Amino acid sequence: SNLQSSLLKIQERVMTRKDFEPIADDINKIARDLDWNQSDRLYVAAMFAQSLATTTPLFNRDKFLKACGVFP
């Protein structure tokens, strides 16, 4: 299917900041919409960070968490 093809292309390349920023933006939007507390936000952002860290050695966990609104 078209979705499977797109996913395979993503898996074949290294993810970059251009990929991480929209994910962090979405986490922020969901956190606002669902009125998450900091603990909930940290839990979800940290789970994403753990997975995203496997995509490239250049992934910066602290910057990602900050972009997700975990750190002021």
All heavy atoms as a GROMACS GRO file, in nm:
protein
  580
    1SER      N    1   0.084  -0.120   0.000
    1SER     CA    2   0.000   0.000   0.000
    1SER      C    3   0.088   0.125   0.000
    1SER      O    4   0.208   0.119   0.022
    1SER     CB    5  -0.093  -0.001   0.120
    1SER     OG    6  -0.027   0.039   0.236
    2ASN      N    7   0.025   0.237  -0.025
    2ASN     CA    8   0.097   0.364  -0.028
    2ASN      C    9   0.156   0.398   0.109
    2ASN      O   10   0.269   0.449   0.118
    2ASN     CB   11   0.001   0.474  -0.074
    2ASN     CG   12   0.073   0.586  -0.143
    2ASN    OD1   13   0.189   0.574  -0.177
    2ASN    ND2   14   0.003   0.695  -0.165
    3LEU      N   15   0.082   0.370   0.215
    3LEU     CA   16   0.130   0.398   0.351
    3LEU      C   17   0.253   0.312   0.382
    3LEU      O   18   0.352   0.362   0.434
    3LEU     CB   19   0.021   0.372   0.454
    3LEU     CG   20   0.059   0.391   0.600
    3LEU    CD1   21   0.109   0.533   0.625
    3LEU    CD2   22  -0.057   0.359   0.689
    4GLN      N   23   0.248   0.186   0.347
    4GLN     CA   24   0.362   0.098   0.372
    4GLN      C   25   0.485   0.145   0.296
    4GLN      O   26   0.596   0.144   0.349
    4GLN     CB   27   0.328  -0.046   0.332
    4GLN     CG   28   0.234  -0.113   0.428
    4GLN     CD   29   0.191  -0.250   0.379
    4GLN    OE1   30   0.180  -0.272   0.259
    4GLN    NE2   31   0.168  -0.340   0.472
    5SER      N   32   0.464   0.190   0.174
    5SER     CA   33   0.574   0.240   0.093
    5SER      C   34   0.637   0.363   0.158
    5SER      O   35   0.758   0.376   0.165
    5SER     CB   36   0.523   0.275  -0.047
    5SER     OG   37   0.621   0.340  -0.122
    6SER      N   38   0.553   0.453   0.208
    6SER     CA   39   0.603   0.573   0.274
    6SER      C   40   0.680   0.539   0.400
    6SER      O   41   0.785   0.596   0.429
    6SER     CB   42   0.488   0.667   0.310
    6SER     OG   43   0.425   0.712   0.193
    7LEU      N   44   0.628   0.444   0.477
    7LEU     CA   45   0.696   0.404   0.600
    7LEU      C   46   0.831   0.341   0.571
    7LEU      O   47   0.928   0.365   0.643
    7LEU     CB   48   0.609   0.308   0.681
    7LEU     CG   49   0.485   0.369   0.746
    7LEU    CD1   50   0.400   0.260   0.809
    7LEU    CD2   51   0.523   0.473   0.848
    8LEU      N   52   0.839   0.261   0.466
    8LEU     CA   53   0.967   0.200   0.429
    8LEU      C   54   1.069   0.305   0.390
    8LEU      O   55   1.186   0.295   0.424
    8LEU     CB   56   0.948   0.099   0.316
    8LEU     CG   57   0.882  -0.032   0.355
    8LEU    CD1   58   0.856  -0.118   0.231
    8LEU    CD2   59   0.968  -0.109   0.455
    9LYS      N   60   1.025   0.408   0.318
    9LYS     CA   61   1.117   0.516   0.280
    9LYS      C   62   1.170   0.587   0.403
    9LYS      O   63   1.287   0.622   0.410
    9LYS     CB   64   1.046   0.615   0.187
    9LYS     CG   65   1.026   0.563   0.048
    9LYS     CD   66   0.955   0.665  -0.039
    9LYS     CE   67   0.924   0.605  -0.174
    9LYS     NZ   68   0.844   0.695  -0.257
   10ILE      N   69   1.083   0.611   0.500
   10ILE     CA   70   1.126   0.677   0.624
   10ILE      C   71   1.228   0.591   0.696
   10ILE      O   72   1.328   0.640   0.746
   10ILE     CB   73   1.004   0.707   0.715
   10ILE    CG1   74   0.920   0.818   0.652
   10ILE    CG2   75   1.048   0.746   0.855
   10ILE    CD1   76   0.789   0.842   0.721
   11GLN      N   77   1.205   0.461   0.701
   11GLN     CA   78   1.295   0.371   0.771
   11GLN      C   79   1.431   0.362   0.703
   11GLN      O   80   1.530   0.329   0.766
   11GLN     CB   81   1.233   0.232   0.783
   11GLN     CG   82   1.114   0.227   0.875
   11GLN     CD   83   1.044   0.093   0.873
   11GLN    OE1   84   1.064   0.013   0.784
   11GLN    NE2   85   0.959   0.070   0.972
   12GLU      N   86   1.437   0.391   0.574
   12GLU     CA   87   1.561   0.379   0.499
   12GLU      C   88   1.651   0.500   0.512
   12GLU      O   89   1.765   0.497   0.468
   12GLU     CB   90   1.530   0.354   0.351
   12GLU     CG   91   1.469   0.218   0.326
   12GLU     CD   92   1.423   0.201   0.182
   12GLU    OE1   93   1.438   0.296   0.102
   12GLU    OE2   94   1.372   0.093   0.151
   13ARG      N   95   1.604   0.607   0.569
   13ARG     CA   96   1.687   0.727   0.581
   13ARG      C   97   1.701   0.766   0.728
   13ARG      O   98   1.620   0.729   0.811
   13ARG     CB   99   1.630   0.841   0.499
   13ARG     CG  100   1.501   0.898   0.551
   13ARG     CD  101   1.458   1.018   0.470
   13ARG     NE  102   1.333   1.071   0.518
   13ARG     CZ  103   1.318   1.148   0.624
   13ARG    NH1  104   1.423   1.183   0.696
   13ARG    NH2  105   1.200   1.192   0.662
   14VAL      N  106   1.803   0.843   0.754
   14VAL     CA  107   1.827   0.892   0.889
   14VAL      C  108   1.731   1.007   0.917
   14VAL      O  109   1.714   1.096   0.835
   14VAL     CB  110   1.973   0.939   0.904
   14VAL    CG1  111   1.995   1.006   1.038
   14VAL    CG2  112   2.068   0.822   0.887
   15MET      N  113   1.670   1.004   1.033
   15MET     CA  114   1.580   1.113   1.071
   15MET      C  115   1.664   1.233   1.114
   15MET      O  116   1.775   1.219   1.164
   15MET     CB  117   1.487   1.068   1.182
   15MET     CG  118   1.388   0.962   1.138
   15MET     SD  119   1.277   0.908   1.269
   15MET     CE  120   1.165   1.048   1.278
   16THR      N  121   1.607   1.351   1.094
   16THR     CA  122   1.676   1.475   1.127
   16THR      C  123   1.584   1.565   1.208
   16THR      O  124   1.469   1.531   1.236
   16THR     CB  125   1.717   1.552   1.000
   16THR    OG1  126   1.598   1.596   0.932
   16THR    CG2  127   1.801   1.465   0.907
   17ARG      N  128   1.635   1.683   1.241
   17ARG     CA  129   1.556   1.781   1.315
   17ARG      C  130   1.424   1.810   1.246
   17ARG      O  131   1.322   1.832   1.310
   17ARG     CB  132   1.636   1.911   1.331
   17ARG     CG  133   1.564   2.015   1.411
   17ARG     CD  134   1.636   2.146   1.417
   17ARG     NE  135   1.778   2.128   1.429
   17ARG     CZ  136   1.862   2.217   1.477
   17ARG    NH1  137   1.816   2.333   1.518
   17ARG    NH2  138   1.990   2.195   1.484
   18LYS      N  139   1.424   1.810   1.112
   18LYS     CA  140   1.301   1.835   1.037
   18LYS      C  141   1.195   1.731   1.068
   18LYS      O  142   1.076   1.758   1.056
   18LYS     CB  143   1.329   1.837   0.887
   18LYS     CG  144   1.405   1.957   0.840
   18LYS     CD  145   1.427   1.951   0.690
   18LYS     CE  146   1.513   2.066   0.644
   18LYS     NZ  147   1.535   2.061   0.499
   19ASP      N  148   1.237   1.611   1.105
   19ASP     CA  149   1.144   1.506   1.144
   19ASP      C  150   1.102   1.519   1.289
   19ASP      O  151   0.987   1.494   1.325
   19ASP     CB  152   1.207   1.367   1.123
   19ASP     CG  153   1.248   1.343   0.980
   19ASP    OD1  154   1.160   1.346   0.892
   19ASP    OD2  155   1.368   1.321   0.955
   20PHE      N  156   1.197   1.556   1.374
   20PHE     CA  157   1.172   1.560   1.518
   20PHE      C  158   1.083   1.678   1.559
   20PHE      O  159   1.002   1.666   1.650
   20PHE     CB  160   1.303   1.567   1.597
   20PHE     CG  161   1.398   1.454   1.568
   20PHE    CD1  162   1.534   1.477   1.556
   20PHE    CD2  163   1.353   1.324   1.553
   20PHE    CE1  164   1.622   1.373   1.530
   20PHE    CE2  165   1.439   1.219   1.528
   20PHE     CZ  166   1.575   1.244   1.516
   21GLU      N  167   1.100   1.793   1.492
   21GLU     CA  168   1.024   1.912   1.530
   21GLU      C  169   0.872   1.892   1.520
   21GLU      O  170   0.801   1.929   1.615
   21GLU     CB  171   1.070   2.033   1.449
   21GLU     CG  172   1.207   2.082   1.494
   21GLU     CD  173   1.262   2.196   1.410
   21GLU    OE1  174   1.209   2.222   1.299
   21GLU    OE2  175   1.360   2.259   1.455
   22PRO      N  176   0.820   1.836   1.411
   22PRO     CA  177   0.676   1.817   1.406
   22PRO      C  178   0.624   1.717   1.511
   22PRO      O  179   0.512   1.732   1.561
   22PRO     CB  180   0.648   1.763   1.265
   22PRO     CG  181   0.773   1.780   1.188
   22PRO     CD  182   0.883   1.803   1.284
   23ILE      N  183   0.708   1.621   1.547
   23ILE     CA  184   0.668   1.526   1.652
   23ILE      C  185   0.655   1.600   1.784
   23ILE      O  186   0.557   1.584   1.857
   23ILE     CB  187   0.767   1.409   1.661
   23ILE    CG1  188   0.764   1.327   1.531
   23ILE    CG2  189   0.736   1.321   1.782
   23ILE    CD1  190   0.875   1.225   1.520
   24ALA      N  191   0.754   1.683   1.816
   24ALA     CA  192   0.749   1.761   1.940
   24ALA      C  193   0.630   1.856   1.938
   24ALA      O  194   0.561   1.872   2.040
   24ALA     CB  195   0.880   1.838   1.959
   25ASP      N  196   0.605   1.918   1.823
   25ASP     CA  197   0.490   2.009   1.811
   25ASP      C  198   0.360   1.934   1.838
   25ASP      O  199   0.270   1.985   1.906
   25ASP     CB  200   0.484   2.073   1.672
   25ASP     CG  201   0.595   2.174   1.648
   25ASP    OD1  202   0.660   2.218   1.746
   25ASP    OD2  203   0.618   2.209   1.531
   26ASP      N  204   0.348   1.813   1.784
   26ASP     CA  205   0.227   1.734   1.805
   26ASP      C  206   0.211   1.693   1.951
   26ASP      O  207   0.100   1.695   2.005
   26ASP     CB  208   0.227   1.609   1.717
   26ASP     CG  209   0.200   1.640   1.571
   26ASP    OD1  210   0.153   1.753   1.541
   26ASP    OD2  211   0.226   1.554   1.485
   27ILE      N  212   0.322   1.658   2.015
   27ILE     CA  213   0.315   1.624   2.158
   27ILE      C  214   0.265   1.745   2.237
   27ILE      O  215   0.179   1.733   2.325
   27ILE     CB  216   0.450   1.573   2.210
   27ILE    CG1  217   0.479   1.435   2.148
   27ILE    CG2  218   0.452   1.566   2.363
   27ILE    CD1  219   0.619   1.382   2.176
   28ASN      N  220   0.316   1.863   2.204
   28ASN     CA  221   0.270   1.986   2.271
   28ASN      C  222   0.122   2.010   2.249
   28ASN      O  223   0.048   2.044   2.342
   28ASN     CB  224   0.349   2.108   2.220
   28ASN     CG  225   0.473   2.132   2.300
   28ASN    OD1  226   0.471   2.125   2.422
   28ASN    ND2  227   0.582   2.160   2.233
   29LYS      N  228   0.077   1.993   2.125
   29LYS     CA  229  -0.064   2.017   2.093
   29LYS      C  230  -0.153   1.918   2.168
   29LYS      O  231  -0.253   1.957   2.229
   29LYS     CB  232  -0.088   2.005   1.943
   29LYS     CG  233  -0.231   2.035   1.904
   29LYS     CD  234  -0.250   2.026   1.755
   29LYS     CE  235  -0.388   2.060   1.707
   29LYS     NZ  236  -0.498   2.033   1.793
   30ILE      N  237  -0.117   1.792   2.167
   30ILE     CA  238  -0.196   1.691   2.237
   30ILE      C  239  -0.198   1.720   2.387
   30ILE      O  240  -0.301   1.711   2.452
   30ILE     CB  241  -0.141   1.550   2.209
   30ILE    CG1  242  -0.164   1.515   2.061
   30ILE    CG2  243  -0.206   1.446   2.300
   30ILE    CD1  244  -0.086   1.394   2.014
   31ALA      N  245  -0.082   1.757   2.443
   31ALA     CA  246  -0.073   1.787   2.586
   31ALA      C  247  -0.165   1.903   2.623
   31ALA      O  248  -0.232   1.899   2.727
   31ALA     CB  249   0.072   1.819   2.624
   32ARG      N  250  -0.169   2.006   2.538
   32ARG     CA  251  -0.258   2.120   2.564
   32ARG      C  252  -0.405   2.079   2.551
   32ARG      O  253  -0.487   2.110   2.636
   32ARG     CB  254  -0.228   2.235   2.468
   32ARG     CG  255  -0.109   2.318   2.505
   32ARG     CD  256  -0.102   2.446   2.422
   32ARG     NE  257  -0.111   2.422   2.278
   32ARG     CZ  258  -0.008   2.394   2.198
   32ARG    NH1  259   0.114   2.387   2.250
   32ARG    NH2  260  -0.025   2.374   2.069
   33ASP      N  261  -0.435   2.008   2.442
   33ASP     CA  262  -0.574   1.969   2.416
   33ASP      C  263  -0.630   1.878   2.526
   33ASP      O  264  -0.748   1.888   2.561
   33ASP     CB  265  -0.587   1.898   2.282
   33ASP     CG  266  -0.566   1.990   2.162
   33ASP    OD1  267  -0.560   2.114   2.182
   33ASP    OD2  268  -0.554   1.938   2.050
   34LEU      N  269  -0.545   1.791   2.579
   34LEU     CA  270  -0.590   1.696   2.681
   34LEU      C  271  -0.560   1.743   2.823
   34LEU      O  272  -0.584   1.671   2.919
   34LEU     CB  273  -0.528   1.558   2.657
   34LEU     CG  274  -0.565   1.492   2.524
   34LEU    CD1  275  -0.496   1.358   2.511
   34LEU    CD2  276  -0.715   1.478   2.510
   35ASP      N  277  -0.503   1.865   2.834
   35ASP     CA  278  -0.471   1.924   2.964
   35ASP      C  279  -0.384   1.832   3.049
   35ASP      O  280  -0.412   1.807   3.166
   35ASP     CB  281  -0.600   1.960   3.038
   35ASP     CG  282  -0.576   2.058   3.151
   35ASP    OD1  283  -0.480   2.136   3.143
   35ASP    OD2  284  -0.653   2.056   3.248
   36TRP      N  285  -0.275   1.782   2.986
   36TRP     CA  286  -0.182   1.695   3.058
   36TRP      C  287  -0.104   1.775   3.162
   36TRP      O  288  -0.069   1.891   3.139
   36TRP     CB  289  -0.080   1.635   2.963
   36TRP     CG  290  -0.132   1.525   2.876
   36TRP    CD1  291  -0.253   1.464   2.882
   36TRP    CD2  292  -0.062   1.464   2.768
   36TRP    NE1  293  -0.262   1.368   2.785
   36TRP    CE2  294  -0.147   1.365   2.714
   36TRP    CE3  295   0.064   1.482   2.713
   36TRP    CZ2  296  -0.110   1.285   2.607
   36TRP    CZ3  297   0.100   1.403   2.606
   36TRP    CH2  298   0.015   1.305   2.555
   37ASN      N  299  -0.070   1.710   3.272
   37ASN     CA  300   0.021   1.772   3.367
   37ASN      C  301   0.165   1.744   3.321
   37ASN      O  302   0.188   1.670   3.225
   37ASN     CB  303  -0.005   1.723   3.510
   37ASN     CG  304   0.014   1.573   3.525
   37ASN    OD1  305   0.102   1.513   3.464
   37ASN    ND2  306  -0.068   1.510   3.607
   38GLN      N  307   0.262   1.801   3.389
   38GLN     CA  308   0.402   1.785   3.349
   38GLN      C  309   0.447   1.639   3.353
   38GLN      O  310   0.527   1.596   3.271
   38GLN     CB  311   0.494   1.872   3.436
   38GLN     CG  312   0.503   2.015   3.391
   38GLN     CD  313   0.561   2.029   3.252
   38GLN    OE1  314   0.487   2.042   3.154
   38GLN    NE2  315   0.691   2.026   3.240
   39SER      N  316   0.397   1.564   3.449
   39SER     CA  317   0.435   1.424   3.461
   39SER      C  318   0.388   1.344   3.339
   39SER      O  319   0.464   1.263   3.284
   39SER     CB  320   0.375   1.365   3.589
   39SER     OG  321   0.405   1.229   3.601
   40ASP      N  322   0.265   1.368   3.294
   40ASP     CA  323   0.213   1.301   3.175
   40ASP      C  324   0.293   1.340   3.051
   40ASP      O  325   0.329   1.256   2.969
   40ASP     CB  326   0.066   1.336   3.152
   40ASP     CG  327  -0.026   1.283   3.260
   40ASP    OD1  328   0.011   1.185   3.328
   40ASP    OD2  329  -0.136   1.341   3.278
   41ARG      N  330   0.320   1.469   3.040
   41ARG     CA  331   0.395   1.519   2.925
   41ARG      C  332   0.536   1.458   2.923
   41ARG      O  333   0.583   1.414   2.818
   41ARG     CB  334   0.404   1.672   2.931
   41ARG     CG  335   0.466   1.734   2.808
   41ARG     CD  336   0.482   1.884   2.827
   41ARG     NE  337   0.356   1.952   2.838
   41ARG     CZ  338   0.309   2.038   2.748
   41ARG    NH1  339   0.380   2.065   2.641
   41ARG    NH2  340   0.194   2.097   2.765
   42LEU      N  341   0.601   1.453   3.038
   42LEU     CA  342   0.734   1.395   3.046
   42LEU      C  343   0.732   1.248   3.008
   42LEU      O  344   0.818   1.201   2.934
   42LEU     CB  345   0.792   1.411   3.187
   42LEU     CG  346   0.924   1.340   3.213
   42LEU    CD1  347   1.034   1.388   3.119
   42LEU    CD2  348   0.967   1.357   3.359
   43TYR      N  349   0.634   1.175   3.056
   43TYR     CA  350   0.625   1.031   3.027
   43TYR      C  351   0.616   1.008   2.876
   43TYR      O  352   0.693   0.929   2.820
   43TYR     CB  353   0.504   0.971   3.098
   43TYR     CG  354   0.484   0.825   3.065
   43TYR    CD1  355   0.563   0.727   3.124
   43TYR    CD2  356   0.387   0.786   2.973
   43TYR    CE1  357   0.546   0.593   3.092
   43TYR    CE2  358   0.370   0.652   2.940
   43TYR     CZ  359   0.450   0.557   3.001
   43TYR     OH  360   0.433   0.425   2.967
   44VAL      N  361   0.524   1.078   2.810
   44VAL     CA  362   0.505   1.057   2.666
   44VAL      C  363   0.626   1.105   2.587
   44VAL      O  364   0.677   1.035   2.498
   44VAL     CB  365   0.375   1.126   2.618
   44VAL    CG1  366   0.365   1.123   2.466
   44VAL    CG2  367   0.254   1.059   2.681
   45ALA      N  368   0.677   1.223   2.621
   45ALA     CA  369   0.792   1.277   2.549
   45ALA      C  370   0.915   1.188   2.567
   45ALA      O  371   0.991   1.164   2.472
   45ALA     CB  372   0.822   1.419   2.597
   46ALA      N  373   0.934   1.135   2.687
   46ALA     CA  374   1.049   1.047   2.713
   46ALA      C  375   1.037   0.915   2.637
   46ALA      O  376   1.138   0.861   2.588
   46ALA     CB  377   1.063   1.021   2.862
   47MET      N  378   0.914   0.864   2.624
   47MET     CA  379   0.894   0.742   2.546
   47MET      C  380   0.930   0.765   2.399
   47MET      O  381   0.996   0.684   2.336
   47MET     CB  382   0.750   0.692   2.559
   47MET     CG  383   0.714   0.645   2.698
   47MET     SD  384   0.809   0.502   2.753
   47MET     CE  385   0.732   0.374   2.655
   48PHE      N  386   0.884   0.878   2.344
   48PHE     CA  387   0.919   0.912   2.207
   48PHE      C  388   1.071   0.931   2.194
   48PHE      O  389   1.132   0.883   2.099
   48PHE     CB  390   0.847   1.039   2.161
   48PHE     CG  391   0.715   1.012   2.097
   48PHE    CD1  392   0.600   1.006   2.173
   48PHE    CD2  393   0.704   0.994   1.959
   48PHE    CE1  394   0.476   0.981   2.114
   48PHE    CE2  395   0.581   0.969   1.900
   48PHE     CZ  396   0.467   0.964   1.977
   49ALA      N  397   1.130   1.002   2.288
   49ALA     CA  398   1.274   1.028   2.283
   49ALA      C  399   1.353   0.898   2.282
   49ALA      O  400   1.452   0.886   2.210
   49ALA     CB  401   1.315   1.116   2.400
   50GLN      N  402   1.311   0.803   2.361
   50GLN     CA  403   1.380   0.674   2.366
   50GLN      C  404   1.379   0.607   2.228
   50GLN      O  405   1.482   0.556   2.183
   50GLN     CB  406   1.314   0.584   2.470
   50GLN     CG  407   1.383   0.452   2.489
   50GLN     CD  408   1.318   0.370   2.601
   50GLN    OE1  409   1.239   0.421   2.679
   50GLN    NE2  410   1.352   0.244   2.606
   51SER      N  411   1.266   0.610   2.162
   51SER     CA  412   1.256   0.550   2.029
   51SER      C  413   1.332   0.630   1.925
   51SER      O  414   1.403   0.575   1.840
   51SER     CB  415   1.110   0.537   1.986
   51SER     OG  416   1.044   0.446   2.068
   52LEU      N  417   1.317   0.762   1.929
   52LEU     CA  418   1.381   0.847   1.829
   52LEU      C  419   1.533   0.844   1.841
   52LEU      O  420   1.603   0.860   1.741
   52LEU     CB  421   1.329   0.991   1.841
   52LEU     CG  422   1.182   1.008   1.806
   52LEU    CD1  423   1.136   1.150   1.839
   52LEU    CD2  424   1.154   0.974   1.661
   53ALA      N  425   1.584   0.823   1.960
   53ALA     CA  426   1.729   0.817   1.981
   53ALA      C  427   1.793   0.703   1.901
   53ALA      O  428   1.912   0.709   1.869
   53ALA     CB  429   1.762   0.803   2.129
   54THR      N  430   1.714   0.604   1.866
   54THR     CA  431   1.768   0.491   1.789
   54THR      C  432   1.779   0.525   1.641
   54THR      O  433   1.838   0.448   1.565
   54THR     CB  434   1.680   0.366   1.805
   54THR    OG1  435   1.553   0.389   1.744
   54THR    CG2  436   1.663   0.328   1.950
   55THR      N  437   1.725   0.639   1.598
   55THR     CA  438   1.723   0.672   1.456
   55THR      C  439   1.850   0.741   1.409
   55THR      O  440   1.879   0.740   1.291
   55THR     CB  441   1.602   0.762   1.420
   55THR    OG1  442   1.617   0.888   1.485
   55THR    CG2  443   1.472   0.694   1.461
   56THR      N  444   1.922   0.803   1.500
   56THR     CA  445   2.045   0.873   1.463
   56THR      C  446   2.129   0.900   1.588
   56THR      O  447   2.074   0.933   1.693
   56THR     CB  448   2.017   1.007   1.391
   56THR    OG1  449   2.141   1.073   1.366
   56THR    CG2  450   1.928   1.096   1.472
   57PRO      N  451   2.260   0.889   1.576
   57PRO     CA  452   2.345   0.920   1.692
   57PRO      C  453   2.346   1.070   1.724
   57PRO      O  454   2.388   1.110   1.832
   57PRO     CB  455   2.484   0.874   1.649
   57PRO     CG  456   2.478   0.855   1.502
   57PRO     CD  457   2.335   0.835   1.464
   58LEU      N  458   2.296   1.152   1.633
   58LEU     CA  459   2.294   1.296   1.656
   58LEU      C  460   2.171   1.343   1.732
   58LEU      O  461   2.159   1.462   1.764
   58LEU     CB  462   2.300   1.370   1.521
   58LEU     CG  463   2.424   1.342   1.436
   58LEU    CD1  464   2.413   1.414   1.303
   58LEU    CD2  465   2.550   1.383   1.511
   59PHE      N  466   2.079   1.253   1.762
   59PHE     CA  467   1.957   1.291   1.835
   59PHE      C  468   1.994   1.347   1.971
   59PHE      O  469   2.072   1.288   2.045
   59PHE     CB  470   1.864   1.170   1.851
   59PHE     CG  471   1.738   1.202   1.926
   59PHE    CD1  472   1.634   1.268   1.862
   59PHE    CD2  473   1.723   1.167   2.058
   59PHE    CE1  474   1.517   1.298   1.930
   59PHE    CE2  475   1.606   1.196   2.128
   59PHE     CZ  476   1.503   1.262   2.062
   60ASN      N  477   1.937   1.463   2.003
   60ASN     CA  478   1.965   1.528   2.131
   60ASN      C  479   1.839   1.519   2.218
   60ASN      O  480   1.742   1.592   2.198
   60ASN     CB  481   2.005   1.674   2.107
   60ASN     CG  482   2.047   1.743   2.234
   60ASN    OD1  483   1.984   1.729   2.339
   60ASN    ND2  484   2.155   1.819   2.226
   61ARG      N  485   1.843   1.429   2.313
   61ARG     CA  486   1.727   1.401   2.399
   61ARG      C  487   1.681   1.526   2.474
   61ARG      O  488   1.562   1.555   2.481
   61ARG     CB  489   1.762   1.288   2.497
   61ARG     CG  490   1.649   1.247   2.586
   61ARG     CD  491   1.694   1.133   2.679
   61ARG     NE  492   1.584   1.081   2.757
   61ARG     CZ  493   1.543   1.132   2.872
   61ARG    NH1  494   1.603   1.238   2.924
   61ARG    NH2  495   1.442   1.078   2.937
   62ASP      N  496   1.775   1.600   2.531
   62ASP     CA  497   1.739   1.718   2.610
   62ASP      C  498   1.670   1.825   2.524
   62ASP      O  499   1.573   1.886   2.566
   62ASP     CB  500   1.861   1.778   2.680
   62ASP     CG  501   1.909   1.690   2.795
   62ASP    OD1  502   1.831   1.605   2.842
   62ASP    OD2  503   2.025   1.707   2.837
   63LYS      N  504   1.721   1.846   2.403
   63LYS     CA  505   1.659   1.945   2.314
   63LYS      C  506   1.519   1.900   2.275
   63LYS      O  507   1.426   1.981   2.268
   63LYS     CB  508   1.742   1.963   2.186
   63LYS     CG  509   1.859   2.054   2.200
   63LYS     CD  510   1.925   2.077   2.066
   63LYS     CE  511   2.045   2.168   2.077
   63LYS     NZ  512   2.108   2.191   1.947
   64PHE      N  513   1.503   1.770   2.250
   64PHE     CA  514   1.371   1.718   2.214
   64PHE      C  515   1.273   1.736   2.329
   64PHE      O  516   1.162   1.784   2.310
   64PHE     CB  517   1.380   1.571   2.173
   64PHE     CG  518   1.248   1.513   2.133
   64PHE    CD1  519   1.193   1.541   2.008
   64PHE    CD2  520   1.177   1.432   2.220
   64PHE    CE1  521   1.070   1.489   1.972
   64PHE    CE2  522   1.055   1.379   2.185
   64PHE     CZ  523   1.000   1.408   2.060
   65LEU      N  524   1.315   1.701   2.450
   65LEU     CA  525   1.226   1.715   2.566
   65LEU      C  526   1.189   1.861   2.589
   65LEU      O  527   1.075   1.893   2.621
   65LEU     CB  528   1.289   1.654   2.690
   65LEU     CG  529   1.307   1.501   2.688
   65LEU    CD1  530   1.378   1.454   2.814
   65LEU    CD2  531   1.174   1.430   2.669
   66LYS      N  532   1.285   1.950   2.570
   66LYS     CA  533   1.257   2.093   2.584
   66LYS      C  534   1.156   2.137   2.479
   66LYS      O  535   1.061   2.211   2.509
   66LYS     CB  536   1.385   2.176   2.574
   66LYS     CG  537   1.363   2.321   2.601
   66LYS     CD  538   1.494   2.398   2.606
   66LYS     CE  539   1.464   2.543   2.639
   66LYS     NZ  540   1.586   2.620   2.655
   67ALA      N  541   1.173   2.090   2.355
   67ALA     CA  542   1.080   2.123   2.248
   67ALA      C  543   0.940   2.069   2.276
   67ALA      O  544   0.840   2.126   2.230
   67ALA     CB  545   1.131   2.070   2.114
   68CYS      N  546   0.933   1.961   2.353
   68CYS     CA  547   0.804   1.903   2.390
   68CYS      C  548   0.741   1.976   2.509
   68CYS      O  549   0.631   1.941   2.552
   68CYS     CB  550   0.820   1.755   2.426
   68CYS     SG  551   0.858   1.650   2.285
   69GLY      N  552   0.810   2.074   2.563
   69GLY     CA  553   0.757   2.152   2.673
   69GLY      C  554   0.781   2.091   2.810
   69GLY      O  555   0.720   2.130   2.909
   70VAL      N  556   0.871   1.993   2.815
   70VAL     CA  557   0.900   1.927   2.943
   70VAL      C  558   0.985   2.018   3.031
   70VAL      O  559   0.963   2.030   3.150
   70VAL     CB  560   0.970   1.792   2.920
   70VAL    CG1  561   1.017   1.733   3.052
   70VAL    CG2  562   0.875   1.696   2.848
   71PHE      N  563   1.083   2.086   2.970
   71PHE     CA  564   1.169   2.179   3.044
   71PHE      C  565   1.133   2.320   3.002
   71PHE      O  566   1.110   2.346   2.884
   71PHE     CB  567   1.317   2.153   3.013
   71PHE     CG  568   1.362   2.014   3.044
   71PHE    CD1  569   1.425   1.937   2.947
   71PHE    CD2  570   1.342   1.958   3.170
   71PHE    CE1  571   1.468   1.808   2.977
   71PHE    CE2  572   1.385   1.830   3.198
   71PHE     CZ  573   1.448   1.755   3.100
   72PRO      N  574   1.131   2.412   3.097
   72PRO     CA  575   1.098   2.553   3.061
   72PRO      C  576   1.205   2.617   2.974
   72PRO      O  577   1.312   2.573   2.963
   72PRO     CB  578   1.090   2.623   3.196
   72PRO     CG  579   1.137   2.530   3.299
   72PRO     CD  580   1.153   2.395   3.237
   0.00000   0.00000   0.00000
